[in-house]
Amino acid sequence: MWLNRVWLQLTLALFVLGIVLSNGAVIGLAIFMMAAGFLARFWARHALDNVTYERIIPENRAFQGENISVTLRLVNDKMLPVPWIELRDAVPEATLTGDERTAGTGAPGYVHTIRSTHLSWYERISWPLELKAVARGHYRVGPARLTTGDVFGFNPVVEEQESHQNFIVYPRVYELPELGLPAERPFGELKGRQRIFEDPGRIAGVRDYQPGDSMRRIDWKASARRQTLQSKVYEPSATMHLLLAVNVNTMLESWQGFQPELLERLLAASASVAKHAFESGYSVGLVANGSYPDSDRPMRVPVGRNSDQLGHVLEALAVIHPLTMASLETVIDTEAARFPYGATLVCVTSQMDDNLAGSLERVSRAGHTVTVISLAEKDGEFDEMLPGIRVHNIAQAMHSLEARDGVSIAEPPPEAEKERPRERRPAATAPAFSRQRPEGEEPPEWSRPT
């Protein structure tokens, strides 16, 4: 404000005028104005001392359609009151559910929510904020901006709060019968009709080589010692392994672009299969020809049975990009080298070509159960290309479920640009007046190595 810039000159001029006129009232007014000006500057300089802002998100994982509760909290931990303060916090615009005062942020898809109040000494104020999980993806809340000043509004001060929190929205999940898949043995019969397989990670010993043993089984060090080929003997494992292979290509050629609606259906079907398999006792893993954000490698979640394994798979499906890093058949062929005998491969795809069909046939001939979940619009489109492999077409079932639930495909907002940290600075003008990760854990960087 112009008055803030010239107040000292005005008060000095008024003081001199009072002396020249020998007018005590004018001199007193000048002294009052000078004292008030210094007090206002002191108040503005220390208004944000020991003022903290925190954003509390008890559950930072949600499925589409759920609400995420956020608490915004301001604390003034000092004797000096804050006469006015404005809080602006950046949130994804599409997630706002109520009537919120908003302003633009300059970042596509994000807006500032605005809260204004005053803080007495040692006062704490909280506001609830409801965000709706409208589309799968990785979202950010923040950074925030605090604006305050003196009681007169002459010296506004702005502080940038660069901290932010993240939350993840999983794809939709359906029960397999809703997708038209059988509730029992939806992935076909287990090879050998038994649940006991060898675990390649647990070596029990060695034996003489037998015709038919794979090259991976040969123990070359033991063979050198005994001067005859020796094969590894693995301990048995009762764990069933299932690898989910997701084809994010929704067009026959990747350069043709992608169909957002079809991609969301593919990921919803994949999440449904992963959830059913994990709850049925499978060790579950994921590969895809898409990638994590800011990664140049195809997505891979190693097969596992830990308590948080399903969460890892769903997180990967939530953030996957449609940009393909490699062909799916290349990814499957690479992963097939790690398969234990009798493992199950479930391929979720809307496109099929000779290369992918050939890769699936090779996996099947190697002694693994292979099932294809098809989202091709034409039922039976893949049957001739995949003789002997079970194919389930769920395209019509997905259309029916979307119509039933009133699902509309929404794109997650792009990641907002991070602003450079800034110190407190005078503002140009003054305002008119969980599914939760452990606290302190950093959000994932989405660049897991293969």
C-alpha positions as a Markdown table, in Angstrom:
| # | Residue | x | y | z |
|---|---|---|---|---|
| 1 | Met | 0.0 | 0.0 | 0.0 |
| 2 | Trp | 1.2 | 3.5 | -0.8 |
| 3 | Leu | 0.5 | 4.6 | 2.8 |
| 4 | Asn | 2.8 | 1.9 | 4.1 |
| 5 | Arg | 5.6 | 3.3 | 2.0 |
| 6 | Val | 5.3 | 7.0 | 3.0 |
| 7 | Trp | 4.0 | 6.8 | 6.6 |
| 8 | Leu | 7.3 | 7.7 | 8.1 |
| 9 | Gln | 7.7 | 10.8 | 5.8 |
| 10 | Leu | 4.1 | 11.8 | 6.6 |
| 11 | Thr | 4.5 | 11.5 | 10.3 |
| 12 | Leu | 7.8 | 13.4 | 10.3 |
| 13 | Ala | 6.3 | 16.2 | 8.2 |
| 14 | Leu | 3.3 | 16.3 | 10.6 |
| 15 | Phe | 5.6 | 16.5 | 13.5 |
| 16 | Val | 7.6 | 19.4 | 12.0 |
| 17 | Leu | 4.4 | 21.1 | 11.1 |
| 18 | Gly | 3.2 | 20.8 | 14.7 |
| 19 | Ile | 6.4 | 22.3 | 16.0 |
| 20 | Val | 6.2 | 25.2 | 13.5 |
| 21 | Leu | 2.6 | 25.9 | 14.4 |
| 22 | Ser | 3.3 | 25.2 | 18.1 |
| 23 | Asn | 0.3 | 23.0 | 18.0 |
| 24 | Gly | 0.4 | 20.2 | 20.7 |
| 25 | Ala | -2.5 | 18.3 | 19.2 |
| 26 | Val | -0.7 | 18.0 | 15.8 |
| 27 | Ile | 2.5 | 17.0 | 17.6 |
| 28 | Gly | 0.7 | 14.4 | 19.6 |
| 29 | Leu | -1.0 | 13.0 | 16.5 |
| 30 | Ala | 2.4 | 12.7 | 14.8 |
| 31 | Ile | 3.8 | 10.8 | 17.8 |
| 32 | Phe | 0.8 | 8.5 | 17.9 |
| 33 | Met | 1.1 | 7.8 | 14.2 |
| 34 | Met | 4.8 | 7.0 | 14.5 |
| 35 | Ala | 4.3 | 4.7 | 17.4 |
| 36 | Ala | 1.4 | 3.0 | 15.7 |
| 37 | Gly | 3.5 | 2.5 | 12.5 |
| 38 | Phe | 6.4 | 1.0 | 14.4 |
| 39 | Leu | 4.0 | -1.2 | 16.4 |
| 40 | Ala | 2.4 | -2.4 | 13.1 |
| 41 | Arg | 5.7 | -3.2 | 11.6 |
| 42 | Phe | 6.8 | -5.2 | 14.7 |
| 43 | Trp | 3.5 | -7.0 | 14.8 |
| 44 | Ala | 3.7 | -8.0 | 11.1 |
| 45 | Arg | 7.3 | -9.1 | 11.4 |
| 46 | His | 6.5 | -11.5 | 14.3 |
| 47 | Ala | 2.9 | -12.4 | 13.4 |
| 48 | Leu | 3.9 | -15.8 | 11.9 |
| 49 | Asp | 6.4 | -16.7 | 14.6 |
| 50 | Asn | 5.4 | -20.0 | 16.1 |
| 51 | Val | 2.4 | -20.2 | 13.8 |
| 52 | Thr | 2.3 | -23.8 | 12.3 |
| 53 | Tyr | 0.1 | -25.3 | 9.7 |
| 54 | Glu | -0.5 | -29.0 | 9.4 |
| 55 | Arg | -2.6 | -31.1 | 7.0 |
| 56 | Ile | -3.9 | -34.3 | 8.5 |
| 57 | Ile | -5.0 | -37.2 | 6.1 |
| 58 | Pro | -5.8 | -40.2 | 8.3 |
| 59 | Glu | -6.4 | -42.5 | 5.2 |
| 60 | Asn | -4.3 | -41.8 | 2.2 |
| 61 | Arg | -5.5 | -44.8 | 0.2 |
| 62 | Ala | -9.0 | -45.0 | -1.3 |
| 63 | Phe | -11.0 | -46.7 | -4.0 |
| 64 | Gln | -12.9 | -44.7 | -6.7 |
| 65 | Gly | -16.1 | -43.2 | -5.4 |
| 66 | Glu | -14.9 | -43.0 | -1.7 |
| 67 | Asn | -14.3 | -39.8 | 0.2 |
| 68 | Ile | -11.1 | -38.8 | 1.8 |
| 69 | Ser | -11.3 | -36.8 | 5.0 |
| 70 | Val | -8.7 | -34.1 | 5.5 |
| 71 | Thr | -8.2 | -31.8 | 8.5 |
| 72 | Leu | -6.6 | -28.4 | 8.1 |
| 73 | Arg | -5.1 | -27.1 | 11.3 |
| 74 | Leu | -3.6 | -23.7 | 12.2 |
| 75 | Val | -1.8 | -23.3 | 15.6 |
| 76 | Asn | -0.6 | -20.0 | 17.1 |
| 77 | Asp | 1.9 | -21.1 | 19.8 |
| 78 | Lys | 2.8 | -17.7 | 21.3 |
| 79 | Met | 1.4 | -14.8 | 23.3 |
| 80 | Leu | 1.2 | -12.4 | 20.4 |
| 81 | Pro | -2.3 | -12.8 | 18.7 |
| 82 | Val | -2.7 | -12.9 | 14.9 |
| 83 | Pro | -5.3 | -10.4 | 14.0 |
| 84 | Trp | -6.1 | -11.9 | 10.6 |
| 85 | Ile | -4.7 | -14.7 | 8.6 |
| 86 | Glu | -5.6 | -16.3 | 5.2 |
| 87 | Leu | -4.8 | -19.9 | 4.4 |
| 88 | Arg | -4.6 | -21.1 | 0.8 |
| 89 | Asp | -3.9 | -24.8 | 0.1 |
| 90 | Ala | -3.7 | -26.4 | -3.3 |
| 91 | Val | -5.9 | -29.4 | -4.0 |
| 92 | Pro | -7.0 | -31.3 | -7.2 |
| 93 | Glu | -10.0 | -29.4 | -8.4 |
| 94 | Ala | -11.9 | -32.5 | -9.5 |
| 95 | Thr | -11.8 | -33.9 | -5.9 |
| 96 | Leu | -13.7 | -31.0 | -4.2 |
| 97 | Thr | -17.1 | -32.1 | -3.0 |
| 98 | Gly | -18.6 | -29.0 | -1.3 |
| 99 | Asp | -19.0 | -25.2 | -1.7 |
| 100 | Glu | -15.4 | -24.1 | -1.2 |
| 101 | Arg | -13.9 | -20.6 | -1.8 |
| 102 | Thr | -11.3 | -21.2 | -4.4 |
| 103 | Ala | -8.7 | -19.4 | -6.5 |
| 104 | Gly | -6.4 | -20.4 | -9.3 |
| 105 | Thr | -2.9 | -21.8 | -8.6 |
| 106 | Gly | -1.4 | -21.6 | -12.1 |
| 107 | Ala | -1.1 | -25.4 | -12.2 |
| 108 | Pro | -3.5 | -27.2 | -14.5 |
| 109 | Gly | -6.1 | -29.2 | -12.6 |
| 110 | Tyr | -5.3 | -27.6 | -9.2 |
| 111 | Val | -7.0 | -24.8 | -7.2 |
| 112 | His | -6.4 | -23.1 | -3.9 |
| 113 | Thr | -9.0 | -23.6 | -1.2 |
| 114 | Ile | -9.2 | -20.4 | 0.9 |
| 115 | Arg | -9.8 | -20.1 | 4.7 |
| 116 | Ser | -9.7 | -16.8 | 6.6 |
| 117 | Thr | -9.7 | -16.4 | 10.4 |
| 118 | His | -7.9 | -14.8 | 13.4 |
| 119 | Leu | -5.8 | -16.5 | 16.1 |
| 120 | Ser | -5.7 | -15.5 | 19.7 |
| 121 | Trp | -2.7 | -16.4 | 21.8 |
| 122 | Tyr | -2.1 | -20.1 | 22.0 |
| 123 | Glu | -5.1 | -20.8 | 19.9 |
| 124 | Arg | -5.7 | -23.8 | 17.6 |
| 125 | Ile | -8.2 | -23.8 | 14.8 |
| 126 | Ser | -9.2 | -26.8 | 12.6 |
| 127 | Trp | -11.3 | -27.1 | 9.4 |
| 128 | Pro | -12.6 | -30.3 | 7.8 |
| 129 | Leu | -12.2 | -30.8 | 4.1 |
| 130 | Glu | -13.8 | -33.7 | 2.1 |
| 131 | Leu | -12.1 | -34.8 | -1.1 |
| 132 | Lys | -13.8 | -37.3 | -3.4 |
| 133 | Ala | -11.8 | -40.0 | -5.1 |
| 134 | Val | -13.2 | -39.5 | -8.6 |
| 135 | Ala | -10.5 | -41.2 | -10.7 |
| 136 | Arg | -7.6 | -43.6 | -10.1 |
| 137 | Gly | -4.3 | -41.9 | -9.8 |
| 138 | His | -1.6 | -40.3 | -7.6 |
| 139 | Tyr | -2.8 | -37.0 | -6.1 |
| 140 | Arg | -1.0 | -34.2 | -4.2 |
| 141 | Val | -2.5 | -31.8 | -1.6 |
| 142 | Gly | -0.3 | -28.7 | -1.1 |
| 143 | Pro | 1.8 | -26.6 | -1.1 |
| 144 | Ala | 0.0 | -24.0 | 1.1 |
| 145 | Arg | 0.4 | -20.2 | 1.5 |
| 146 | Leu | -0.2 | -18.2 | 4.7 |
| 147 | Thr | -0.9 | -14.5 | 4.5 |
| 148 | Thr | -1.1 | -12.3 | 7.5 |
| 149 | Gly | 0.0 | -8.9 | 8.8 |
| 150 | Asp | -0.6 | -6.2 | 11.4 |
| 151 | Val | -4.0 | -5.2 | 12.8 |
| 152 | Phe | -4.2 | -2.3 | 10.5 |
| 153 | Gly | -3.5 | -4.3 | 7.4 |
| 154 | Phe | -0.6 | -1.9 | 6.4 |
| 155 | Asn | 2.2 | -4.6 | 6.4 |
| 156 | Pro | 0.9 | -7.9 | 5.0 |
| 157 | Val | 3.4 | -10.9 | 5.0 |
| 158 | Val | 3.3 | -14.1 | 3.0 |
| 159 | Glu | 4.8 | -17.4 | 3.9 |
| 160 | Glu | 5.0 | -20.4 | 1.5 |
| 161 | Gln | 4.5 | -23.8 | 3.1 |
| 162 | Glu | 6.3 | -26.2 | 0.6 |
| 163 | Ser | 5.3 | -29.4 | 2.4 |
| 164 | His | 2.6 | -31.5 | 0.8 |
| 165 | Gln | 0.8 | -34.8 | 1.3 |
| 166 | Asn | -0.1 | -37.5 | -1.2 |
| 167 | Phe | -3.0 | -39.9 | -1.6 |
| 168 | Ile | -3.6 | -42.7 | -4.1 |
| 169 | Val | -6.9 | -43.7 | -5.6 |
| 170 | Tyr | -7.1 | -47.4 | -6.6 |
| 171 | Pro | -8.9 | -48.6 | -9.7 |
| 172 | Arg | -12.4 | -49.9 | -9.2 |
| 173 | Val | -12.6 | -53.5 | -7.9 |
| 174 | Tyr | -15.4 | -56.0 | -8.7 |
| 175 | Glu | -16.2 | -59.5 | -7.6 |
| 176 | Leu | -15.2 | -62.0 | -10.3 |
| 177 | Pro | -18.8 | -63.3 | -10.8 |
| 178 | Glu | -19.9 | -59.7 | -11.6 |
| 179 | Leu | -17.4 | -59.8 | -14.5 |
| 180 | Gly | -18.8 | -63.1 | -15.7 |
| 181 | Leu | -15.9 | -65.1 | -14.5 |
| 182 | Pro | -16.5 | -68.4 | -12.6 |
| 183 | Ala | -16.2 | -68.1 | -8.8 |
| 184 | Glu | -14.4 | -71.4 | -8.6 |
| 185 | Arg | -11.1 | -72.0 | -10.5 |
| 186 | Pro | -11.5 | -68.8 | -12.6 |
| 187 | Phe | -7.9 | -69.2 | -13.8 |
| 188 | Gly | -8.2 | -72.8 | -14.9 |
| 189 | Glu | -7.0 | -76.1 | -13.4 |
| 190 | Leu | -3.7 | -76.1 | -11.6 |
| 191 | Lys | -1.1 | -78.0 | -13.6 |
| 192 | Gly | -0.7 | -81.5 | -12.3 |
| 193 | Arg | -3.8 | -81.0 | -10.2 |
| 194 | Gln | -1.7 | -80.5 | -7.1 |
| 195 | Arg | -0.9 | -77.6 | -4.8 |
| 196 | Ile | 2.7 | -78.7 | -4.0 |
| 197 | Phe | 5.4 | -77.2 | -6.2 |
| 198 | Glu | 9.1 | -76.7 | -6.0 |
| 199 | Asp | 10.3 | -73.4 | -4.7 |
| 200 | Pro | 13.3 | -72.2 | -6.7 |
| 201 | Gly | 14.3 | -69.9 | -3.8 |
| 202 | Arg | 14.9 | -72.8 | -1.4 |
| 203 | Ile | 17.6 | -75.3 | -2.5 |
| 204 | Ala | 17.6 | -78.6 | -0.7 |
| 205 | Gly | 20.6 | -80.3 | -2.4 |
| 206 | Val | 21.7 | -81.7 | -5.7 |
| 207 | Arg | 21.3 | -84.9 | -7.7 |
| 208 | Asp | 22.5 | -86.4 | -10.9 |
| 209 | Tyr | 21.3 | -84.7 | -14.0 |
| 210 | Gln | 18.3 | -86.3 | -15.7 |
| 211 | Pro | 17.1 | -85.9 | -19.3 |
| 212 | Gly | 14.5 | -83.1 | -19.4 |
| 213 | Asp | 16.1 | -81.0 | -16.6 |
| 214 | Ser | 16.2 | -77.4 | -17.6 |
| 215 | Met | 19.5 | -75.5 | -17.9 |
| 216 | Arg | 18.4 | -73.3 | -15.0 |
| 217 | Arg | 18.4 | -76.4 | -12.7 |
| 218 | Ile | 22.0 | -77.3 | -13.3 |
| 219 | Asp | 24.4 | -76.5 | -10.4 |
| 220 | Trp | 27.6 | -75.8 | -12.3 |
| 221 | Lys | 29.9 | -75.6 | -9.3 |
| 222 | Ala | 28.7 | -79.0 | -8.0 |
| 223 | Ser | 29.1 | -80.4 | -11.5 |
| 224 | Ala | 32.7 | -79.2 | -11.7 |
| 225 | Arg | 33.5 | -80.8 | -8.4 |
| 226 | Arg | 32.0 | -84.2 | -9.3 |
| 227 | Gln | 32.9 | -84.1 | -12.9 |
| 228 | Thr | 29.4 | -84.9 | -13.9 |
| 229 | Leu | 26.3 | -82.8 | -14.4 |
| 230 | Gln | 24.4 | -82.1 | -11.2 |
| 231 | Ser | 20.8 | -80.7 | -10.9 |
| 232 | Lys | 19.5 | -78.7 | -8.0 |
| 233 | Val | 16.8 | -80.2 | -5.8 |
| 234 | Tyr | 14.4 | -77.6 | -4.5 |
| 235 | Glu | 12.3 | -77.8 | -1.3 |
| 236 | Pro | 8.5 | -78.2 | -1.9 |
| 237 | Ser | 6.3 | -75.1 | -1.6 |
| 238 | Ala | 2.6 | -75.1 | -0.9 |
| 239 | Thr | 2.3 | -71.6 | -2.3 |
| 240 | Met | 0.5 | -71.0 | -5.6 |
| 241 | His | 2.0 | -68.3 | -7.8 |
| 242 | Leu | 0.0 | -66.0 | -10.0 |
| 243 | Leu | 1.5 | -63.4 | -12.3 |
| 244 | Leu | -0.8 | -60.7 | -13.7 |
| 245 | Ala | 0.3 | -59.4 | -17.1 |
| 246 | Val | -1.5 | -56.2 | -18.1 |
| 247 | Asn | -1.4 | -54.9 | -21.7 |
| 248 | Val | -2.0 | -51.1 | -21.5 |
| 249 | Asn | -2.1 | -50.9 | -25.3 |
| 250 | Thr | -5.7 | -50.1 | -26.2 |
| 251 | Met | -4.9 | -49.7 | -29.9 |
| 252 | Leu | -3.2 | -52.2 | -32.1 |
| 253 | Glu | -0.3 | -49.8 | -32.6 |
| 254 | Ser | 1.0 | -47.7 | -29.7 |
| 255 | Trp | 1.6 | -44.7 | -32.0 |
| 256 | Gln | -2.2 | -44.5 | -32.5 |
| 257 | Gly | -2.7 | -43.2 | -29.0 |
| 258 | Phe | -4.9 | -44.8 | -26.3 |
| 259 | Gln | -8.6 | -45.0 | -25.3 |
| 260 | Pro | -8.9 | -43.7 | -21.7 |
| 261 | Glu | -12.2 | -45.5 | -21.1 |
| 262 | Leu | -10.8 | -48.9 | -22.2 |
| 263 | Leu | -7.6 | -48.4 | -20.2 |
| 264 | Glu | -9.7 | -47.8 | -17.0 |
| 265 | Arg | -11.7 | -51.0 | -17.7 |
| 266 | Leu | -8.4 | -53.0 | -18.2 |
| 267 | Leu | -7.0 | -51.7 | -14.9 |
| 268 | Ala | -10.3 | -52.3 | -13.0 |
| 269 | Ala | -10.4 | -55.9 | -14.3 |
| 270 | Ser | -6.7 | -56.4 | -13.4 |
| 271 | Ala | -7.3 | -55.0 | -9.8 |
| 272 | Ser | -10.3 | -57.4 | -9.5 |
| 273 | Val | -8.2 | -60.4 | -10.5 |
| 274 | Ala | -5.4 | -59.4 | -8.2 |
| 275 | Lys | -7.7 | -59.0 | -5.2 |
| 276 | His | -9.5 | -62.3 | -5.8 |
| 277 | Ala | -6.2 | -64.2 | -6.3 |
| 278 | Phe | -4.6 | -62.7 | -3.2 |
| 279 | Glu | -7.6 | -63.6 | -1.0 |
| 280 | Ser | -7.6 | -67.1 | -2.5 |
| 281 | Gly | -4.1 | -67.7 | -1.2 |
| 282 | Tyr | -2.0 | -67.0 | -4.3 |
| 283 | Ser | 1.3 | -65.3 | -4.2 |
| 284 | Val | 0.6 | -62.4 | -6.6 |
| 285 | Gly | 2.8 | -60.4 | -8.8 |
| 286 | Leu | 2.4 | -57.9 | -11.7 |
| 287 | Val | 4.1 | -57.0 | -14.9 |
| 288 | Ala | 2.9 | -54.6 | -17.6 |
| 289 | Asn | 4.2 | -52.8 | -20.6 |
| 290 | Gly | 3.3 | -49.5 | -19.0 |
| 291 | Ser | 5.5 | -47.7 | -16.6 |
| 292 | Tyr | 5.6 | -45.9 | -13.3 |
| 293 | Pro | 5.6 | -42.1 | -13.5 |
| 294 | Asp | 9.1 | -40.7 | -14.2 |
| 295 | Ser | 10.4 | -44.2 | -14.9 |
| 296 | Asp | 11.8 | -45.6 | -18.2 |
| 297 | Arg | 11.2 | -49.3 | -17.3 |
| 298 | Pro | 8.2 | -51.6 | -17.7 |
| 299 | Met | 6.2 | -52.0 | -14.5 |
| 300 | Arg | 7.0 | -55.0 | -12.4 |
| 301 | Val | 5.9 | -56.0 | -8.9 |
| 302 | Pro | 7.7 | -59.2 | -7.9 |
| 303 | Val | 5.5 | -62.1 | -6.9 |
| 304 | Gly | 5.0 | -62.1 | -3.2 |
| 305 | Arg | 2.7 | -63.1 | -0.3 |
| 306 | Asn | 3.4 | -60.4 | 2.3 |
| 307 | Ser | 0.5 | -58.7 | 4.0 |
| 308 | Asp | 1.0 | -55.6 | 2.0 |
| 309 | Gln | 1.5 | -57.3 | -1.4 |
| 310 | Leu | -2.0 | -56.6 | -2.6 |
| 311 | Gly | -1.5 | -52.9 | -1.7 |
| 312 | His | 1.7 | -52.8 | -3.8 |
| 313 | Val | -0.1 | -54.3 | -6.8 |
| 314 | Leu | -3.1 | -51.9 | -6.5 |
| 315 | Glu | -0.8 | -48.9 | -6.1 |
| 316 | Ala | 1.0 | -49.9 | -9.3 |
| 317 | Leu | -2.2 | -50.2 | -11.2 |
| 318 | Ala | -3.3 | -46.8 | -9.8 |
| 319 | Val | -0.4 | -44.9 | -11.1 |
| 320 | Ile | 0.4 | -46.8 | -14.3 |
| 321 | His | 1.0 | -44.7 | -17.4 |
| 322 | Pro | -0.3 | -45.7 | -20.9 |
| 323 | Leu | 3.1 | -45.0 | -22.4 |
| 324 | Thr | 4.6 | -48.4 | -23.3 |
| 325 | Met | 8.2 | -49.1 | -22.5 |
| 326 | Ala | 8.3 | -52.5 | -24.2 |
| 327 | Ser | 6.1 | -55.0 | -25.9 |
| 328 | Leu | 4.1 | -57.2 | -23.5 |
| 329 | Glu | 5.4 | -60.4 | -25.0 |
| 330 | Thr | 9.0 | -59.2 | -24.3 |
| 331 | Val | 8.0 | -58.5 | -20.7 |
| 332 | Ile | 6.3 | -61.9 | -20.3 |
| 333 | Asp | 9.2 | -63.8 | -21.9 |
| 334 | Thr | 11.7 | -62.1 | -19.5 |
| 335 | Glu | 9.5 | -62.9 | -16.5 |
| 336 | Ala | 8.8 | -66.5 | -17.6 |
| 337 | Ala | 12.4 | -67.4 | -16.9 |
| 338 | Arg | 11.6 | -67.0 | -13.1 |
| 339 | Phe | 8.4 | -69.0 | -13.1 |
| 340 | Pro | 8.2 | -72.0 | -10.8 |
| 341 | Tyr | 6.6 | -75.0 | -12.4 |
| 342 | Gly | 2.8 | -74.8 | -12.2 |
| 343 | Ala | 2.6 | -71.0 | -11.8 |
| 344 | Thr | -0.4 | -69.3 | -13.3 |
| 345 | Leu | -0.3 | -66.4 | -15.8 |
| 346 | Val | -3.3 | -64.2 | -16.2 |
| 347 | Cys | -3.1 | -61.8 | -19.2 |
| 348 | Val | -5.5 | -58.9 | -19.2 |
| 349 | Thr | -5.7 | -57.3 | -22.7 |
| 350 | Ser | -8.0 | -55.7 | -25.3 |
| 351 | Gln | -5.5 | -56.3 | -28.1 |
| 352 | Met | -3.9 | -59.5 | -29.4 |
| 353 | Asp | -1.3 | -60.0 | -32.1 |
| 354 | Asp | 0.7 | -63.0 | -33.3 |
| 355 | Asn | 3.7 | -62.1 | -31.1 |
| 356 | Leu | 1.7 | -61.9 | -27.9 |
| 357 | Ala | -0.2 | -65.0 | -28.7 |
| 358 | Gly | 3.1 | -66.8 | -29.4 |
| 359 | Ser | 4.5 | -65.7 | -26.0 |
| 360 | Leu | 1.4 | -67.0 | -24.2 |
| 361 | Glu | 1.5 | -70.3 | -26.0 |
| 362 | Arg | 5.2 | -70.8 | -25.0 |
| 363 | Val | 4.3 | -70.1 | -21.4 |
| 364 | Ser | 1.5 | -72.7 | -21.6 |
| 365 | Arg | 3.8 | -75.3 | -23.2 |
| 366 | Ala | 6.3 | -74.8 | -20.4 |
| 367 | Gly | 3.8 | -76.3 | -17.9 |
| 368 | His | 2.0 | -73.2 | -16.7 |
| 369 | Thr | -1.7 | -72.4 | -16.5 |
| 370 | Val | -2.5 | -69.5 | -18.8 |
| 371 | Thr | -5.8 | -67.5 | -18.8 |
| 372 | Val | -6.6 | -64.5 | -20.9 |
| 373 | Ile | -9.1 | -61.9 | -19.7 |
| 374 | Ser | -10.3 | -60.2 | -22.9 |
| 375 | Leu | -11.9 | -56.7 | -23.2 |
| 376 | Ala | -12.2 | -56.9 | -27.0 |
| 377 | Glu | -15.6 | -55.7 | -28.1 |
| 378 | Lys | -16.1 | -58.8 | -30.3 |
| 379 | Asp | -16.6 | -62.0 | -28.3 |
| 380 | Gly | -14.4 | -64.9 | -29.4 |
| 381 | Glu | -12.0 | -62.6 | -31.3 |
| 382 | Phe | -8.9 | -64.2 | -29.7 |
| 383 | Asp | -10.0 | -67.8 | -29.8 |
| 384 | Glu | -8.4 | -68.7 | -33.1 |
| 385 | Met | -5.1 | -67.1 | -32.1 |
| 386 | Leu | -5.0 | -69.0 | -28.7 |
| 387 | Pro | -6.0 | -72.6 | -29.3 |
| 388 | Gly | -5.9 | -74.5 | -26.0 |
| 389 | Ile | -5.8 | -71.4 | -23.8 |
| 390 | Arg | -8.8 | -70.3 | -21.8 |
| 391 | Val | -10.2 | -66.9 | -22.9 |
| 392 | His | -12.8 | -65.0 | -20.9 |
| 393 | Asn | -14.4 | -62.0 | -22.6 |
| 394 | Ile | -15.7 | -59.5 | -20.1 |
| 395 | Ala | -16.3 | -56.5 | -22.3 |
| 396 | Gln | -20.1 | -56.6 | -22.1 |
| 397 | Ala | -20.0 | -57.3 | -18.3 |
| 398 | Met | -17.9 | -54.2 | -17.8 |
| 399 | His | -20.4 | -52.1 | -19.8 |
| 400 | Ser | -23.2 | -53.4 | -17.7 |
| 401 | Leu | -21.4 | -52.7 | -14.4 |
| 402 | Glu | -20.6 | -49.2 | -15.5 |
| 403 | Ala | -24.2 | -48.5 | -16.5 |
| 404 | Arg | -25.4 | -50.0 | -13.1 |
| 405 | Asp | -23.0 | -47.8 | -11.1 |
| 406 | Gly | -23.3 | -44.7 | -13.2 |
| 407 | Val | -19.5 | -44.7 | -13.8 |
| 408 | Ser | -18.1 | -41.9 | -15.8 |
| 409 | Ile | -14.4 | -42.0 | -16.7 |
| 410 | Ala | -12.5 | -39.1 | -15.3 |
| 411 | Glu | -8.9 | -38.2 | -16.0 |
| 412 | Pro | -6.7 | -37.6 | -12.9 |
| 413 | Pro | -5.2 | -34.1 | -12.8 |
| 414 | Pro | -1.6 | -33.7 | -14.0 |
| 415 | Glu | 1.1 | -33.4 | -11.4 |
| 416 | Ala | 1.4 | -29.7 | -10.5 |
| 417 | Glu | 4.7 | -28.0 | -10.9 |
| 418 | Lys | 6.6 | -27.6 | -7.7 |
| 419 | Glu | 7.3 | -24.0 | -6.8 |
| 420 | Arg | 10.7 | -22.9 | -5.5 |
| 421 | Pro | 10.9 | -22.4 | -1.7 |
| 422 | Arg | 10.4 | -18.8 | -0.8 |
| 423 | Glu | 11.0 | -16.8 | 2.3 |
| 424 | Arg | 8.5 | -14.7 | 4.0 |
| 425 | Arg | 8.0 | -11.6 | 2.0 |
| 426 | Pro | 5.7 | -8.5 | 2.0 |
| 427 | Ala | 2.6 | -9.1 | 0.0 |
| 428 | Ala | 1.5 | -6.6 | -2.7 |
| 429 | Thr | -1.9 | -6.1 | -1.0 |
| 430 | Ala | -3.6 | -7.1 | 2.2 |
| 431 | Pro | -6.8 | -9.2 | 2.1 |
| 432 | Ala | -10.1 | -7.5 | 3.0 |
| 433 | Phe | -10.4 | -9.6 | 6.1 |
| 434 | Ser | -6.5 | -43.4 | 5.9 |
| 435 | Arg | -5.3 | -46.6 | 4.9 |
| 436 | Gln | -2.3 | -44.6 | 5.9 |
| 437 | Arg | 1.3 | -45.1 | 5.6 |
| 438 | Pro | 3.4 | -44.7 | 8.8 |
| 439 | Glu | 3.9 | -41.1 | 9.8 |
| 440 | Gly | 7.0 | -39.6 | 8.4 |
| 441 | Glu | 7.3 | -42.0 | 5.5 |
| 442 | Glu | 8.1 | -40.4 | 2.2 |
| 443 | Pro | 5.7 | -40.9 | -0.7 |
| 444 | Pro | 6.8 | -43.4 | -3.3 |
| 445 | Glu | 8.9 | -42.1 | -6.1 |
| 446 | Trp | 7.5 | -44.6 | -8.6 |
| 447 | Ser | 10.8 | -45.7 | -9.9 |
| 448 | Arg | 11.2 | -49.2 | -8.6 |
| 449 | Pro | 14.0 | -51.2 | -10.2 |
| 450 | Thr | 13.3 | -54.3 | -12.2 |
